[in-house]
């Protein structure tokens, strides 16, 4: 008990309440997102009018959409639900196999460390695509998401209307949807009460101990 008390006293001055905010994309929320096409401004009008198209030109320029950076420290699963508008889906020249959408997780250097691709097998004008990335070895502490349609061209492409990002987090001990100092407090109380529920095993070593508090504090400090 004395060891735990001393440990908490050392941490008391350095842990701040931090609640992670994950990027979302729509006509009202697009700050800090980057659209790589220089001649099309990323704004509400262009998002609503399906101008944020992803494809590769005949000159070899690939247009992509990239999120702002966010912390991956506490993330177990990223689930993206994307509204993907294929304006020309009913035209004879449209090729559905070209409009598969890829979401990549980039590390701090902009290198892809994980990705998932969703095919559009039976396209309509407005398609709702859901993709999931599960945490694996090599995930960065901070990353970005990049959306691209690598096989799309000027005739067969899609526009991003909305991206909804849902996150399953590690360390959300009090299960309020965020990871913060409140979770550290909840974990300390659980340790004092000798609780062994899986939600308290932050470092996934099979036991609930001070090591889990250390792991959770590191998550909070690096968010």
Secondary structure, 3 states (H helix, E strand, C coil): CHHHHHHHHHHCCCCCCCCCCCCCEECCECCCCEECCCCCCCCHHHHHCCCCEECECCCCCECCEECCCEECCCEEEEEEEEEEECCCCCCCCCCHHHCCEEEEEECCCCCEEEEEEECCCCCCCEEEEEEEEECCCCCCCEEEEEEECCCCCCCCCEEEEEEEEEEEECCCCCCCCCCCHHHHHHHHHHHHCCCCCHHHCCCCCCCCCHHHHHHHHHHHHCC
